[in-house]
Amino acid sequence: MPKDINSEEYDAGTKLKLDILSKFLVEWFQVMVNADFLQTIYLYDFFAGSGTDSTGYPGSPLVMLTHLTKNCSKLLEKKKTAELVFNDNAAEKIDKLKIKCSKLFKNCMDYPCFFNNGCSIISVKFECKDFKDLFSEEYKKLQSITNPYCFMFIDQYGVKEVDRSTFSMLSSLKHTDILFFTATAYTKRFPKSFQKHLNFGDDFELSEKNHRELCNHYASLIPENSEFHVAPFSIKKEDTGMICGLIFGSNNLYGIEKFLLVAWNIDSQTGEANYDIDDEGIKPDAPSLFEEFDKPKKLDRFEKNLKEYLSVERTNKEVYGFTLLEGFLPTHANQILEGIENDNHLIVRPINGETRKKAYYINHKDGERVRILYEQHKNRMD
């Protein structure tokens, strides 16, 4: 039987998981609140628990609801509404969660959308169902709605709930961002369970020390013509050293960028873990005598891959997508491109009209502005 994490104080790994959730929601709500093309946003927490740990530290449902109430006035101004679904298969936990959510809503009594002890903007539905049953119901509902925009948090125990079939359904939802937890370290303890739920081949070797590999496996399940993409963040538990982590998924590259922004703010070396995932021993606060020893291998690989990618002329939008799918931010690409241009190995051609010097337009806003080409043997004099 899974451990009841609400009955004790959350460990550091769980708090980091909640911190990532919270920071991503800040970014997510900025986009959703200001999007003129949608009227209702949907949020799901399929394993909500009772809302807090034993010390009162807020868990995922209260994190979600708190962020939503902070955006209530903006939603009212934009004439938008929000629907939340909080689920747990333990009825006693849902009863406790209802009370905690009710107390949180009372803090909104001065808001113009608050009346009759409730909120006209936010509706919360509490469920006590098996994950697969509820997900199937909500999946059908979302398919029947025109352009539903939603966020799903799936804090499963282990890995079995987000199996191959469920992941296929999740990745087919065009306007849904998902964040789900996986206990990677269980691969050694329960290898047959992993093979059963995720269809690993007999020759597949998954290290319990690297959550990245599990994310890559999920990525391999995505159909070739799909626009859905995933990105991982690995978490090492301080007390046990066990590796677990989060996997983010979205059909929108801008969603991937928002998640990576949170990840890189936490991990400035790889944007991927709360520990030295590549065993490089780099210490930003104690740099070595030689600069090249402080350059993460992942960044070095990205620079080589980007140059190879640009050996064929690419548009700025293509470079934007390539950068994110390599696990990097536009700022990383811009720094590399500027270095290449300074060495006179980069050609930047405007597509329409004039462009600014040393402007590469690697972002989600600009359309196709320039074509970029890396010429390794070019030696042009300006």
C-alpha positions as CSV (number, residue, x, y, z in Angstrom):
1,M,0.0,0.0,0.0
2,P,1.5,3.4,-0.9
3,K,2.8,5.6,1.9
4,D,0.4,8.4,3.0
5,I,2.6,11.4,2.4
6,N,0.0,13.7,3.9
7,S,0.4,12.1,7.3
8,E,3.9,13.4,7.8
9,E,6.1,16.3,6.8
10,Y,6.9,16.5,3.1
11,D,10.6,15.7,2.4
12,A,12.8,18.1,0.4
13,G,12.2,16.2,-2.9
14,T,8.4,16.6,-2.5
15,K,8.7,20.3,-1.7
16,L,10.9,20.7,-4.8
17,K,8.3,19.0,-6.9
18,L,5.6,21.3,-5.5
19,D,7.9,24.3,-6.1
20,I,8.3,23.4,-9.8
21,L,4.5,23.0,-10.0
22,S,4.0,26.4,-8.4
23,K,6.6,28.2,-10.6
24,F,5.2,26.6,-13.8
25,L,1.7,27.7,-12.9
26,V,2.9,31.3,-12.5
27,E,4.1,31.1,-16.2
28,W,1.0,29.1,-17.3
29,F,-1.5,31.5,-15.9
30,Q,0.2,34.5,-17.5
31,V,-0.5,32.9,-20.9
32,M,-4.0,31.6,-20.2
33,V,-5.3,34.7,-18.5
34,N,-4.3,36.9,-21.4
35,A,-5.3,34.6,-24.2
36,D,-8.3,36.2,-25.9
37,F,-9.3,33.1,-27.8
38,L,-10.4,31.0,-24.8
39,Q,-13.2,31.4,-22.2
40,T,-12.8,28.6,-19.8
41,I,-9.6,27.0,-18.5
42,Y,-9.6,23.5,-16.9
43,L,-7.3,22.2,-14.2
44,Y,-6.9,18.7,-12.9
45,D,-5.2,17.2,-9.9
46,F,-5.9,13.5,-10.1
47,F,-4.1,12.5,-6.9
48,A,-4.9,15.5,-4.8
49,G,-4.6,14.0,-1.3
50,S,-5.9,16.0,1.7
51,G,-4.2,19.2,0.6
52,T,-1.3,19.6,3.1
53,D,1.3,17.7,5.0
54,S,1.3,17.1,8.7
55,T,2.8,20.6,9.3
56,G,0.2,22.4,7.1
57,Y,2.6,22.8,4.1
58,P,0.3,23.2,1.1
59,G,0.1,20.3,-1.3
60,S,-0.7,20.4,-5.0
61,P,-4.4,21.2,-4.9
62,L,-3.9,24.2,-2.6
63,V,-1.0,25.3,-4.7
64,M,-3.3,25.2,-7.8
65,L,-6.2,26.9,-6.1
66,T,-4.1,29.6,-4.5
67,H,-2.6,30.6,-7.9
68,L,-6.0,30.6,-9.4
69,T,-7.5,32.9,-6.7
70,K,-4.6,35.3,-7.2
71,N,-5.7,35.6,-10.9
72,C,-9.4,35.9,-10.1
73,S,-9.6,39.6,-10.7
74,K,-7.9,39.2,-14.1
75,L,-10.2,36.4,-15.0
76,L,-13.2,38.5,-14.1
77,E,-11.9,41.4,-16.1
78,K,-11.3,39.1,-19.1
79,K,-14.7,37.4,-18.6
80,K,-13.1,34.0,-18.2
81,T,-13.9,31.1,-15.9
82,A,-12.0,28.2,-14.4
83,E,-13.0,24.7,-13.6
84,L,-10.9,22.5,-11.2
85,V,-11.2,18.8,-10.6
86,F,-9.6,17.4,-7.4
87,N,-9.6,13.7,-7.1
88,D,-8.4,11.1,-4.6
89,N,-9.6,7.5,-4.1
90,A,-9.5,8.0,-0.3
91,A,-12.8,9.5,0.7
92,E,-11.4,10.8,4.1
93,K,-8.7,12.8,2.2
94,I,-11.3,14.4,0.0
95,D,-13.4,15.4,3.0
96,K,-10.3,17.1,4.5
97,L,-9.5,18.8,1.2
98,K,-13.0,20.2,0.9
99,I,-12.6,22.0,4.3
100,K,-9.2,23.4,3.4
101,C,-10.4,24.6,0.1
102,S,-13.4,26.2,1.7
103,K,-11.1,28.1,4.1
104,L,-9.0,29.3,1.2
105,F,-12.1,30.7,-0.6
106,K,-13.0,32.6,2.6
107,N,-9.8,34.7,2.0
108,C,-11.5,35.9,-1.2
109,M,-14.5,37.5,0.5
110,D,-13.5,41.0,-0.6
111,Y,-13.2,39.9,-4.3
112,P,-16.0,41.2,-6.5
113,C,-16.5,37.6,-7.9
114,F,-17.3,36.3,-4.4
115,F,-20.9,35.9,-3.3
116,N,-23.0,33.5,-1.4
117,N,-19.9,31.9,0.2
118,G,-18.7,31.0,-3.3
119,C,-16.8,32.2,-6.3
120,S,-18.5,33.0,-9.6
121,I,-15.3,32.6,-11.5
122,I,-13.9,29.3,-10.1
123,S,-15.8,26.1,-9.7
124,V,-14.3,23.1,-7.9
125,K,-15.4,19.6,-8.3
126,F,-14.3,16.9,-5.8
127,E,-14.1,13.3,-6.9
128,C,-13.3,10.1,-5.2
129,K,-12.7,7.7,-8.1
130,D,-10.0,5.4,-9.6
131,F,-7.7,7.5,-11.7
132,K,-8.3,5.5,-14.9
133,D,-12.1,5.7,-14.6
134,L,-12.1,9.5,-13.9
135,F,-9.5,10.2,-16.6
136,S,-11.5,8.3,-19.2
137,E,-14.6,10.4,-18.3
138,E,-12.8,13.7,-18.4
139,Y,-11.0,12.7,-21.6
140,K,-14.3,12.2,-23.4
141,K,-15.6,15.5,-22.0
142,L,-12.6,17.4,-23.2
143,Q,-12.9,15.8,-26.7
144,S,-16.4,17.1,-26.9
145,I,-15.4,20.7,-26.1
146,T,-14.2,23.0,-28.8
147,N,-10.5,24.0,-28.1
148,P,-10.4,23.2,-24.4
149,Y,-7.3,24.6,-22.7
150,C,-6.3,22.7,-19.6
151,F,-3.5,21.7,-17.3
152,M,-3.3,18.2,-15.7
153,F,-1.1,17.3,-12.7
154,I,-0.7,13.5,-12.2
155,D,1.2,12.8,-9.0
156,Q,1.0,9.0,-9.3
157,Y,2.6,6.5,-7.0
158,G,5.3,4.6,-9.0
159,V,4.6,4.6,-12.8
160,K,1.7,2.3,-13.6
161,E,-1.0,4.9,-14.0
162,V,0.6,6.8,-16.9
163,D,1.1,3.7,-18.9
164,R,1.4,3.5,-22.7
165,S,-2.3,3.7,-23.3
166,T,-2.9,6.6,-21.0
167,F,0.1,8.5,-22.3
168,S,-1.2,8.1,-25.8
169,M,-4.5,9.6,-24.8
170,L,-2.8,12.5,-23.0
171,S,-0.5,13.3,-25.9
172,S,-3.6,13.4,-28.2
173,L,-5.2,16.3,-26.3
174,K,-4.2,19.3,-28.4
175,H,-4.5,22.1,-25.9
176,T,-3.5,20.3,-22.7
177,D,-0.3,20.7,-20.8
178,I,0.6,17.8,-18.4
179,L,3.0,17.4,-15.6
180,F,3.3,13.9,-14.1
181,F,5.5,12.2,-11.5
182,T,7.4,9.0,-12.0
183,A,9.4,7.0,-9.5
184,T,12.3,6.1,-11.7
185,A,14.2,4.2,-8.9
186,Y,11.4,1.6,-8.9
187,T,12.8,0.2,-12.1
188,K,15.3,-1.9,-10.2
189,R,12.8,-2.9,-7.5
190,F,9.9,-3.7,-9.9
191,P,11.4,-4.2,-13.4
192,K,8.5,-6.5,-14.6
193,S,6.0,-3.9,-13.5
194,F,7.7,-1.3,-15.6
195,Q,7.9,-3.6,-18.6
196,K,4.2,-4.4,-18.2
197,H,2.9,-0.8,-18.0
198,L,5.3,0.9,-20.4
199,N,6.0,-1.9,-22.9
200,F,9.8,-1.9,-22.5
201,G,11.5,-4.4,-24.7
202,D,13.5,-7.2,-23.0
203,D,16.8,-5.6,-24.2
204,F,15.9,-2.2,-22.8
205,E,18.2,-1.2,-19.9
206,L,16.9,1.6,-17.7
207,S,19.1,3.0,-15.0
208,E,17.3,3.9,-11.7
209,K,19.9,6.7,-11.4
210,N,18.7,8.7,-14.5
211,H,15.2,9.9,-15.0
212,R,16.2,11.3,-18.4
213,E,16.1,7.8,-19.9
214,L,12.5,7.2,-18.8
215,C,11.5,10.5,-20.4
216,N,13.2,9.4,-23.6
217,H,11.2,6.2,-23.5
218,Y,7.9,8.2,-23.3
219,A,9.2,10.4,-26.2
220,S,9.6,7.2,-28.3
221,L,5.9,6.4,-27.8
222,I,4.8,9.7,-29.5
223,P,3.7,9.2,-33.1
224,E,6.0,10.7,-35.7
225,N,3.4,13.2,-37.0
226,S,2.5,14.4,-33.5
227,E,3.4,17.9,-32.2
228,F,3.5,16.6,-28.6
229,H,6.8,16.9,-26.9
230,V,8.2,16.0,-23.4
231,A,10.9,17.4,-21.1
232,P,12.2,15.8,-17.8
233,F,13.3,17.1,-14.4
234,S,15.1,14.6,-12.2
235,I,14.9,14.8,-8.4
236,K,17.2,13.0,-6.0
237,K,15.7,12.4,-2.5
238,E,18.1,13.7,0.2
239,D,17.4,11.0,2.7
240,T,17.5,7.9,0.5
241,G,19.3,9.0,-2.7
242,M,16.4,7.6,-4.7
243,I,15.9,9.2,-8.1
244,C,12.4,10.2,-9.1
245,G,11.2,13.0,-11.2
246,L,8.7,15.0,-13.3
247,I,7.9,14.8,-16.9
248,F,6.2,17.7,-18.6
249,G,4.4,17.3,-21.9
250,S,2.7,19.8,-24.3
251,N,1.6,20.1,-27.9
252,N,2.8,23.7,-27.8
253,L,6.5,24.6,-28.0
254,Y,5.8,27.7,-25.9
255,G,4.6,25.4,-23.1
256,I,7.9,23.5,-23.4
257,E,9.7,26.8,-23.2
258,K,7.8,27.8,-20.0
259,F,8.7,24.6,-18.3
260,L,12.3,24.8,-19.3
261,L,12.5,28.3,-18.0
262,V,11.5,27.0,-14.6
263,A,13.9,24.1,-14.8
264,W,16.9,26.2,-15.8
265,N,16.2,28.7,-13.0
266,I,16.5,25.7,-10.6
267,D,19.5,24.0,-12.3
268,S,21.8,26.5,-14.1
269,Q,24.1,23.7,-15.4
270,T,21.7,21.4,-17.3
271,G,18.2,22.6,-16.6
272,E,17.3,19.1,-15.7
273,A,18.0,18.0,-12.1
274,N,18.6,19.0,-8.5
275,Y,21.9,17.1,-8.5
276,D,24.9,16.6,-10.8
277,I,23.1,14.5,-13.3
278,D,26.2,14.1,-15.6
279,D,28.7,13.6,-12.7
280,E,30.8,16.6,-13.9
281,G,31.7,18.1,-10.5
282,I,31.2,21.7,-11.8
283,K,30.8,24.2,-8.9
284,P,29.6,27.6,-10.1
285,D,30.5,29.2,-6.8
286,A,34.1,27.8,-7.1
287,P,35.2,28.0,-10.7
288,S,38.3,26.1,-11.9
289,L,41.4,27.8,-13.3
290,F,40.4,26.7,-16.9
291,E,37.1,28.0,-18.3
292,E,36.6,25.0,-20.5
293,F,36.4,22.7,-17.4
294,D,33.4,24.7,-16.2
295,K,31.4,24.2,-19.4
296,P,28.8,21.5,-19.0
297,K,29.0,18.6,-21.4
298,K,25.3,19.1,-22.3
299,L,26.0,22.7,-23.4
300,D,29.0,21.6,-25.4
301,R,26.9,18.9,-27.1
302,F,24.2,21.4,-27.9
303,E,26.7,23.8,-29.5
304,K,28.0,21.0,-31.7
305,N,24.5,19.8,-32.6
306,L,23.3,23.4,-33.3
307,K,26.3,24.0,-35.7
308,E,25.5,20.7,-37.5
309,Y,21.8,21.6,-37.7
310,L,22.7,24.9,-39.2
311,S,25.0,23.4,-41.8
312,V,21.7,23.5,-43.8
313,E,20.0,26.9,-43.9
314,R,17.2,27.1,-41.3
315,T,14.6,29.7,-40.5
316,N,14.6,31.3,-37.0
317,K,11.4,29.4,-36.2
318,E,13.1,26.1,-37.0
319,V,16.0,27.0,-34.8
320,Y,13.6,28.0,-32.0
321,G,12.0,24.5,-32.1
322,F,15.3,22.7,-32.4
323,T,16.6,24.6,-29.3
324,L,13.7,23.7,-27.1
325,L,13.7,20.1,-28.1
326,E,17.4,19.9,-27.2
327,G,16.4,21.0,-23.7
328,F,17.7,24.6,-24.0
329,L,16.3,28.1,-23.9
330,P,16.5,30.7,-26.7
331,T,19.0,32.6,-24.6
332,H,21.4,29.7,-24.9
333,A,21.0,29.6,-28.7
334,N,21.4,33.4,-29.0
335,Q,24.7,33.2,-27.1
336,I,26.1,30.5,-29.3
337,L,24.9,32.2,-32.5
338,E,26.5,35.5,-31.5
339,G,29.8,33.7,-30.9
340,I,29.6,32.0,-34.3
341,E,28.8,35.3,-35.9
342,N,31.7,37.0,-34.1
343,D,34.0,34.4,-35.6
344,N,32.6,35.2,-39.1
345,H,31.1,31.7,-39.6
346,L,27.4,32.7,-39.6
347,I,25.2,34.0,-42.4
348,V,21.9,35.6,-41.4
349,R,19.6,36.4,-44.4
350,P,16.4,38.5,-43.9
351,I,13.3,36.8,-45.3
352,N,11.1,39.9,-45.6
353,G,12.3,43.5,-44.9
354,E,15.1,44.7,-42.7
355,T,16.3,43.0,-39.6
356,R,18.5,44.2,-36.7
357,K,22.2,43.3,-36.5
358,K,22.9,40.3,-34.3
359,A,19.1,39.6,-34.0
360,Y,18.2,36.0,-34.6
361,Y,14.5,36.1,-33.6
362,I,14.7,32.8,-31.6
363,N,11.4,33.2,-29.8
364,H,7.7,32.1,-30.0
365,K,6.4,35.6,-31.0
366,D,8.2,36.3,-34.3
367,G,7.3,34.5,-37.5
368,E,9.9,33.6,-40.1
369,R,12.2,36.6,-40.1
370,V,15.6,35.3,-41.1
371,R,17.4,32.3,-42.5
372,I,20.5,31.2,-40.6
373,L,23.4,29.2,-42.0
374,Y,26.6,28.1,-40.3
375,E,29.6,27.8,-42.6
376,Q,32.5,26.2,-40.8
377,H,35.1,27.1,-43.4
378,K,33.8,30.5,-44.2
379,N,36.4,33.3,-43.7
380,R,34.6,36.4,-44.8
381,M,36.1,39.9,-44.0
382,D,33.6,42.6,-43.0
